[in-house]
């Protein structure tokens, strides 16, 4: 159950305003009087109606929990008063309405402990998160009164989402496919019209999975959900935003992540799985026992604890189990959105929740060697899982944390936080060095997970390619990984790229979920990683192979699937049909970006168009950086005629077989021409 607090919880903030209203000179006297008054007001005696058949009168009972709450209320009141005094011009109303965003005080309320200066482990004093700054941050500045959510099913009743400024849902009609289709980007690809039909089918399925927040759920944005079960999933949602970016702002996409940020725990943790209707964390992933970090289900269905090696265990147990803390890819999803839209305001909105999440994962998932652990939840039934028991380190999770730090460095730089940007970049470099030192096998030229004893796990999985997207390998290492992707004995199968190498024990040529199946999320990771190292031709080959296999299965079945077989052109076994879902990335993003050839870069206001088809191609109503443009490339003998109609200005770079051609697109109609072949 999620509870939104009422006005009584804001009383300390109003009293804090009274303190500051009296002036600094009388602060000690008023604070002392306030303390006594507050103690009397909430000493722990409260009315409790005891209804029975005779309707007897109320009685007064002593409640020690209320006594402890009163002490915390006093601390909060005095702290807010001090914050007001050190922040000239701040009003009590502003602080009061934004008080739930106070990280240190809220953390005390959740855990019943006190901190000295309020600095959290890993949060340096240069983080820009001073008490007064945090108090005055958030939705109160926009005139929206936050309503803190209390996780009433947790024994500590923590306040959720205090670092995210959007605090309530503004109702709006959900978009419908029938009325929105004529506004969506409309690809033109005469070389394969079946792919275009699959594109539209994928959007039709996606629209069936758009949702409004259910009453009482505490969600704050419309969202897309994979319809896998009754819960929303972090991994699924992050990838679904990537194809929704293509139609922003017509569909719920990146805003789907808002609901996860709104459910963030006081120490920064975010559950990977939350009930879609109630907004409650999936029950098994709660650490209600307040044990040190452990996995509820484990690789074999048995609960098991984590043993920290080379470091002390965290002083406070996490709110969640290890099962809930996997795949930290929020930042990647946010960066992909920024690449397409250039939305700086979004970066400012999500920066603090992301930093808090990153620090929480450092606190709980980092082993003493600087690498990060996972369990079965990263790749459900992969044969690697047994080797990760007890707190083994995963190459995918460790690489994702490097990517996370790298993204935070970019976001901090965009926001003008130069010191924070440098710190995150330094942490990315340090973790990357440990991955190269401990996880790279120089003889087998591949990255492997580590057992708890720090031996390399003897299982070759797709996780070994995650270092590419994080920029971890040297150029020679990246070249070796690219070669591995072209080896028909391992990853270059009929449908690329299987999640388990074909020469490994347990490989399933029909899929078997994470024992060989092809999944568009991991293919997307491989493709973006190859692009980072300029292996663009191989990246495109893999994308078009995936698109072609999806297209053939679509022709036979009329739909798209959760995953696919690696050694035949067929759905995976098992796999869910009508899955959009992350599978929408293939028919939508891959078609627009690798078949039609359009790659946006909103930050530079540039659209790159790689003309690889010999037939007419383009896109009507293509969206990027706030622009909507119609683009059409038509072959005309020895020339290609390029027609562009745009509602704004941008730079268009066109490449075919020769040198690139750059054009300034103006508002309105534009006509360009390039040679059909290079000289």
N, C-alpha and C positions, 0 to 999 in steps of 0.2 A: 504493500500500500504506500502511495505517495501522498503526503499531506502538505498542503500549502498553508503556511502560518498566517494568523490573522494579526490585527493591529496591536494586540497586547504585547507581542514580541518587540514592538518598536518603542515601548515605554522608556527603556534605558537611553535611547538616542534622543528622545525629547528632553529627558532630564539632563543629558549631557549638554544640550543647547542652553539649558538654564544655567549651568555652571559657567559656560563661556560668556553668557550674557551679563554675568556679574563682574566680569573683568578679571584679569590675571592676578590682581593684588589680593582678592578675596578667595582665590581658588582653594587654598588649604582649608579654610573654615567651611566653605560650602561643600567641599568634597567630604569632609568629616561628617557634616550633618546629613549629607546625602547617603553616606554609607550606613549610618544608624537608621535612617528612615527606610532605606531599601531592605535592611535586615529585618526590621519590624514588619515591613510590607510583605515580605516573602520568606519569613523565617522557616517555613516548612509546614506551618499550620494552614490547612486549607479545608474548605467545605467539601464534604463528600456526601452526596445524597445516597442514603442507603434505603432503597425502596424495598419494601416487603409487602405482604398481603395486608398488613395493618396500616401502611402508609405512615410509619413513624417519622419523627422530625429528623433534620440533619444532625450529624455529629462532627466534632472536630477531631482529626487524627493527625498524628505526626508522620510526615513523609520525608525520609532522609534524602530521597532523590531530589525533592523540591528544595531541601536545604542546600544541597550541592549546587543546584541550578541557580539559587539565589547568589551564592558566592561568585559563580561565573558571570551572573548578570551585573554584579558590582564591578568586577574586573572590566567587563565590556564597557560599562558606562564611563568609568574613569579613563579608560584607554581612548574612547572616542572623544572625550572632552579634551584630552591632551592633544589628540590629532587636530582638533579644531583650533586649538591655540597656536599650533605650529603651522597652520595653513591659513594665513590671513585671507579674509574675504570668503572663507567657506561658511556656509550656513548650516545650522543644525538640521534643517529640513533636508538639505542635499545629502548630508552624511547619514542621517537617519534612514532615508529611503534607500540608500546604497549600502547600508551596513552589512548585509549578508555577503558582500564581496570581500570582507576583511579576512585575509587568509590566516594570519596567525591566531587572531581571537576566535575565529570559527573553528580552527583546528583544535584549540583548547576545549571549546564547547563539545566537540565531538569525542575527544579522547579523555577528557577529565584531567588534563595535565597542564602545566604552565611551562612556558619557554622564557628564556632570559630576554634577549633583545628582540625576539620574534623572528630571527633569521632561521629559515628552514635549512636542513642539510642540503648542500649542493646549490643553494640559492645565494650567490654572492651579494655583497652590499652594493655592487655596481649594476644590479639587475634592473634598477629603475622601479622597484616595488617597495618603496618605503611605505610606512603605515599610512601617512596622510595621502600619499599618491594613490594607493589602492582604495582607500576610503572614498576618494572623490572620483574614482573611475567607474565606468559602467553606464547602465541605462538611466540612472538618475539624472545624468547630465543631459539626457535627451527627453526628460520629462516623463519617463515611464517608470512607475513605481514598481520595483522588483517585489516578487512574492516568493520568498525562499521555499524550496521544497525540502521536506524532511522525509528521509527514508524510514518510515515507521516500522518496517519489518526488521531493521537492523537493531541489535541490542543497544548500540550507542546513539541511535537516532541521528545520524549525521545529516547536516544540511548539504544538499546537492547543488551543483551548478553555480557556485558563487563566483566563479571566475569568468563566466560568460554573460555578456551584457544584455543579450536578448532574453527577456524573462516571461513573455506571454505570447500567445498565438493571436494573430489578427485574422479572423475568419475571412476566407475568400473562396469563391467557387473553384472546385478542382477542374483542371483542364480536361476536356473530352477530345478523344481522337477525331471524331467526326467533324468537330468545329475548329480543330487546331491544325489538321493535316495541311490545309492550304497555306499555313503560316510557317510550317517546318521547312528546314533545308530540303531541297528536292534534287537529288543527284541525277546527272545525265551521264550514262556510260553505255554507249551503243555496243561496246565489245561484249558485254554480258548483261543483258537485261534481267536475267534471273537473279543476279546479285541485287539489282535495284528492287525487284519484287521482295526479296528476303529482307532488305532494308526496311521496307514499309511494313512487312509483317512484324518485324522486331519492334517497331514503334507502336504498332497496334497492341502487342502484348505488353509493352512497357506501360501504356496508358491504363491497362487493367490493374496495374500494381501501384498506382498513385493513391495516396491516402491523406486524409485530414487527421490531425491529432484527435484521439478519442477523448471525450470529457473525463476529466480527472486524471489523465495520463501524465500531465505536466509537460508534454511535448510542446514545442513552440513554433514548429514549421511543418508545412506539408512535406511529404517524403515519398520516396520510392522504396518499395520492399520487394524482395525476391520471391515472396510467397512460398518460401521453402517450408516454413511451419508457422507457429503463432508468434515468433520472435523476430526482431530486427537484429542483423549481424553487422559488426563493424567491417569485417573483410568484404562481405558482399556489398554493403552500402558504399564503401570507398570506391570500388570498381564501377558500380552503377553510375556514380556521379560523372565518370569519365566519358560515357557516351551522352549523358544528359547535357554536358557542357556544349555539345554541338547545337543544342536548341535553346540555350539560355537566352533570355529569361522566360521562355514560354512554358517550361515544364519544371516541376520540383526536381532539383538535382543536388547541387552542393548544399542547399539548405537542409537536406536530409541529415547531414552531419551535426546540425545544430542540436538535434535531439540527444545525441550522445554527449555533447559538451554540456548540455543542461543537466545531465545525469552524472556529472563528474563528482567523484568523492572529494572530501576536504584535502586529502593528501595528494590529489592529482590522478588517482586511478580512474580508469574508465572501463566498464565491463564490455566485453565483446558481444554480449547477447542480452537483449532486454525485451521484455514482453511488449508486443506491439500495441495491445489494447490498454494495459494498465500502467505502462511505464516503469514497471518494477524489474530489477535485475533478476535474471534467471536464477531460481532458487538454489540449485546445486553449486553455483559459482560464488555464493556468499560465504565468506569466512565467519560464520556466526559463532563458531567456537573460539574465535580470536587466537587461533594457533599461529605459530610461525608459518611462513609460506609453505604450502603443500599442494599437491594435485588431488582433486576429488576422485577422478576416475582413473588416472594413470594410464600408461600405455596398454595395460592388460585389464583395465576395469577395476583396479584395486587402488584405494587411496594410498598415497605415499608422500612422505615429507621430503623437503629439500635440505641438503646439507651444504652450507656455504664453505667454500674452500679458499683459504688465503685471505679471508676477511671475516669480520664479525657479522653476525646476523643483525638485521635492522632492530633498533630498540623497540619499535612498535610493530605489531603484526599488521599485515595488510587487511583491507576490507574484503578483498577478493581472493580467490584461489588462483593457482597458476593456470588452471584451465581457462580462466577468463582473461588472462593477460598475454595475448599473443598477437603477432602481426601489427606492430605499431606503424601503420601506413597512412594515418590521417594527413600527415604533412605532405606526402606524395600526392594524395588526392587534391589537397589545397593548391599545391604547386601546379598541377595539371590544369586546374580551374583558372589560376592566374595566367598561365600561358595562353589560354584561349580568350579570356575576358579582360585581363589587365585591371581587375577590380582591386585597387589599393585599400579601399575601405574594409573589404573582407579580411585582408591580412591583419589590419589593426584589430578587428573583432575577434579573430581566432588566436592571436599570438599568445596571449596569456594562458588560455586553456592548453594550448600545445606545449608551452614551456613547462607547465605544471605536470602534464602527462609524461613528458620526457624525463623529468626529475624523479617522478614516482617509479618509472621503470628502471632508472639507474639505481634507486634505493633498493628495489626488491629483486630485480632480475639479473643484476650484474654480479658475476663471480669475481673472485680475487684476481684473476688474470685479466680483468677488464673486458671480458666477453660476456655474452648474454645467453641465458638458458631459455628453454621452452619445453613442451611436452607433446603429447599426442595431438593437441588441439591445432597445431600448425599444419600438419598433414595427417589427417585422421588415422589411416591404417598403413602408413608407410613403414617398410621394414627397418627404417632407421630408428624408429621410436624407442625400441627396447634399449638401445645404446645410450639414450639420453636420460635414463632413470637417475634419480638422486640429485639431479642438478647439472647434467651435462650441458655443454654449450652448443648452440645451433648456429650454423653459418648464415642461415636466412635471417633469424632474429638479430644477430650481431650486425649483419650488413644493413638491415633496416634501421638500426639505431645510428649507424654512420650516415645513412641517407637522411634520417630525421634531423641529426645535428647539422648536416649540410643545408637542409631546407630552412631550419631555424636561423642559420647564419644569413641566408638570403633574405628571409623575412625581416630579421633585425636590421639588416642593411637598408632595406626598403623603407623601414620606419625610422631611420636615422639613429639607430642604437648601435653605434660603431663598436663600443667596447663589448657588448653582448655578442655581436656578430663575430668578432675576433675570438671570443671565448668558445663559441660553438664550433667555429672552424677548427680551432685547436683540438677540441675534444673529438671531432670527426677524424682528424689526422691521427690522433693517438690510438683510437679504437681500430682504425684501418691498419695501422702498423702491427697491432696484435693479431689481427686476422691473417695478415700476410705471414707473420712469424709462425703462428701455431696451426693455422687451418689449411694453408697451401702446402700441397705435397709436391716437391720439386721433381720427383721421379715420375709420378702419374700425371703431373701437370693439371691438377684439379683441386678445388676446395672441398674440404670434408668437415663434418661436425666433429666435436670432441666429446669423448666420454668424460665422466666425472674425474677420472684419473688422468685426463688430458691426453689420452691416446686418440688418434684419428679413427673415426668410425669407418669400418670397411664397407660402406654402402654409398654408391654414387647416385645422387638424386638431383633433381632440377634446382634444389636449394643452392647447389654449388655455383649457379650463375647469378645469384643475387649480388655478389660483390661488383658485378659490372655496372649495374644501375647506380650503385653508391660511389663509383669512381675509385674503387680500392685497388685493383690490379695495376701493375706496371703495363706498359704497352706490349711487352713480350708475353706477359701472363694473359692479357686480354686476347692476344693473337692465338695462344694455345686454347683458350676457351672457345674462340670462334672456330678453330679447327675441330674441337670436340663436337660442336653443333653440326658439323658436316660429316661426321663419322656415321656410316650406315649401320655399324654394329652397336651403336649406343643411342644417340639422340636424333639422327637423321632418318626417321622412319617414314612410312607412307604419309602419315599425318604428323606434322611436327608441332610441338616438341613434347615427347612423353615425360612424365614426372619422375619416372624411374628409368635409368639406363637399361637398354634391352639386353645387355650382357650380365645383368645382376640377377641373383637368386630372388625368386618371387615375382619377376616381371610378368605382367599379364597382357598379352597382345590384344585382348578385347577391352582393356581399360582397368577394371578392378579398382576404381576410384584412384587412390594415390599410389597404386602399384603399377602405373604405366599410363593412365588416362591422360588425355590432352585437355587442358583447361585454358580458357582465354585469359584469366588473370596472370598465370605464370608465363604464358606466351607473351603477353604484353610487357611483363617485367624483362624477359629476354630481349625483346625488340628494342625497348627503350635503353637497355644496357648496351646493346650493340651500337645504337646510334650515338651514345655518349662517347664511344671510342672510334667513331667514324667508320664503322663497318656497316655502312648504309645499305649496300647492295644485299648483303646477307640478311639484314633486318627486313628489307622489303620482300625478299624471297620467302622468308618464314611467314610474314603477314599474308602474302598472297596465297601461299600453300594452305594456310588455315582458312582463308576466305573461300578458296576453291573447294576444300573438303566440306565446309559448312554448306556451301551452295549445292553440292551433289546430294548431301543428306536432306537438305531442304526440298529438293526436287522430288525425292522419293517419299518423304514423310510430311511435307507441308509445314514444318515447324523447325525450331532450333532447340538444342539440348544443353543440359547442364555440363556435360563433358563428352569427349569423343574417344573412340578406339584409336590406338596409335598405329596398328598394323593393317588396318582396313578402313575404308571410308564408310563409317557407320557410327551410330551413337555409342557412347561408352556403356559398359555393363558393370554396375548399374548407372543409370542417368535419368534425370527428370526431364520430361518434355515441356514445351512451351516455356522455356526458362529464360526470361529476361527480367531480372537476373543479369549477372555479369556478362553472359554470353552476348548481350547486345553490343558489346564493344566490337566484336568481329564484324557483323553486318553493317554497323553504323560508322564507327571510327576507322576501321581498316578500309572500308570502301571509300570513304571520303579522303583519307590521308594517303593510302598506298595504291589504290586503283585509280581514282580520279587524280590524286596527287597533291592535294591541298594541305599545307602545313602552316598553321598560324603562329605568330609570335607577337602577342599583343603589346609586350613591353617596348618593342621597337616599332610597333605599328606596321609590321611587315607580313605579307602573305606570300609564301613561296609555293609555286605551282610547278611540279615536275610532270611534264607531259610524257607519259610512257606508252599510252595507247596509240595505235595508228588510226583510231576512229574518233568520231566526235565525242567530247566529254566536257564536263563542267558541273555546275551546281547553281540552281536558283535559290535565292534567299539564304545564301551562306552567311553565317553569323560569326563574327569575331571582333573583339575590342570595341563593342558597341556599334559596329557597322553591320549593315545588311546589304549584301551585294549579289547580283546575278552575274555569273561567269560562264562563258562558253568558248571553247576552243574548237575550231573547225579546220580540217586539212583542206588546202586549196593548191594542189599541184606542188610546187616547190616552196610554198609558204604555209604557215599556220596563221590563220586570222583569229585574233583574241578580242572578244567583245566583253566589256565590263560595264555594268550599270551599278552605281553605288550611291548610298545616301551619305557618304562621308569620304574623306581623303585618307589614303594609305599608300604604302610602297608595295608594288607587286614585282616579285622576282620570278621569272619564268626560265625553266631549264628543260631542254629536250636532250639531244645527243651531243650538243656542242657547248659553247660557253653560255653562262647565264646572261639573261637580259633583264634589266631593271627599268621599271616604268613608274611614274608618279600618277596614281589614280586620283582623279578629281571627282567631286560630287557630280552626279549625272552620268551621261553616256561617255564611254571611252572606247576607242578602237586602236588596237596594236597589231603588229605583224612581226613574225620571226621566221628565219629560214627553217625549212623542214629538216635539213640535215646540216651538220657542221661542215665548214669548208674543208 
